Amino acid sequence: MLKLFPKTTRYSLGIKTDVLFIEIFESISTATFTAKTEKSPWVRRAIIKLDTLKGLLRVAWEIKSLDNKKYITLSEQLSEIGRQLGGWHNQIVKQNSPSRNVGEK
């Protein structure tokens, strides 16, 4: 990701976006291997980091550090990841809701 940025923003926006990518990956990986009742905070953390990343990429695009093609490609992929994370979060919420667990005793 870092190579996509010009030198003027590579060591500010570029590094921050790289760090966010890694943190999103870590959160998703942790959620994947965590007990069902403990997944929600990790998925929420990934969603928050993803939203932050999308915002920073928009800033990079607006200041012309990313060209249109790169921005559109990244935005489309990140939107799909966001939809998947949102679906996962909703599934977790439904599975952990008290009304669902009442009849399962």
C-alpha positions in Angstrom: 0.0 0.0 0.0 2.8 2.4 0.9 4.1 2.4 -2.7 0.8 3.8 -3.9 1.5 7.1 -2.2 3.8 9.9 -3.5 6.8 10.7 -1.3 5.0 13.8 0.1 2.4 11.7 1.9 4.0 8.3 2.0 5.3 8.6 5.5 2.2 10.1 6.9 -1.0 8.9 5.2 0.8 5.9 3.6 2.1 4.5 6.9 -1.1 5.1 8.7 -3.1 3.2 6.0 -0.7 0.3 6.2 -1.0 0.2 10.0 -4.8 0.2 9.7 -4.8 -2.6 7.1 -2.7 -4.7 9.6 -4.9 -3.8 12.5 -8.1 -4.8 10.6 -6.5 -8.1 9.6 -5.5 -8.7 13.3 -9.0 -8.0 14.5 -10.6 -10.3 11.9 -8.1 -13.1 12.7 -8.7 -12.7 16.4 -12.4 -12.8 16.0 -12.2 -15.9 13.8 -10.4 -17.9 16.5 -12.3 -16.5 19.5 -15.3 -18.1 21.3 -18.7 -17.1 19.9 -19.5 -14.9 22.9 -16.3 -13.0 22.6 -16.3 -12.2 18.9 -18.4 -9.1 18.9 -15.8 -6.6 20.2 -13.2 -7.8 17.7 -15.6 -7.5 14.7 -16.7 -4.1 15.9 -13.0 -3.1 16.2 -12.4 -4.2 12.6 -15.4 -2.2 11.4 -14.2 0.9 13.2 -10.7 0.5 11.8 -12.1 -0.1 8.3 -14.2 3.1 8.5 -11.2 5.0 9.6 -9.2 3.6 6.7 -11.9 4.5 4.2 -11.9 8.0 5.6 -8.1 8.4 5.3 -8.2 7.0 1.7 -10.8 9.6 0.8 -8.6 12.3 2.3 -5.6 10.9 0.2 -7.8 11.0 -2.9 -9.0 14.5 -2.2 -5.5 15.8 -1.8 -4.5 14.0 -5.0 -2.2 11.5 -3.3 -4.2 8.7 -4.8 -5.5 8.8 -8.4 -9.1 8.0 -9.3 -8.4 4.5 -10.5 -6.6 3.4 -7.4 -9.1 5.1 -5.1 -12.1 3.5 -6.9 -10.5 0.0 -6.8 -9.6 0.3 -3.1 -13.0 1.8 -2.2 -14.9 -1.0 -3.9 -12.9 -3.7 -2.2 -13.2 -2.0 1.2 -16.9 -1.6 0.8 -17.3 -5.3 0.1 -15.2 -6.1 3.2 -17.4 -3.7 5.2 -20.6 -5.4 4.0 -19.1 -8.8 5.1 -18.1 -7.5 8.5 -21.5 -5.9 8.9 -23.2 -9.2 8.1 -20.9 -11.0 10.5 -21.6 -8.5 13.2 -25.4 -8.8 12.7 -25.2 -12.6 12.9 -23.2 -12.4 16.1 -25.8 -10.0 17.6 -28.7 -12.3 16.7 -26.9 -15.4 18.1 -26.1 -13.6 21.4 -29.5 -11.9 21.8 -31.3 -12.8 25.1 -34.6 -13.6 23.2 -32.9 -16.2 21.1 -31.2 -17.8 24.2 -34.4 -17.9 26.4 -36.0 -20.9 24.6 -32.7 -22.9 24.3 -32.4 -24.0 27.9 
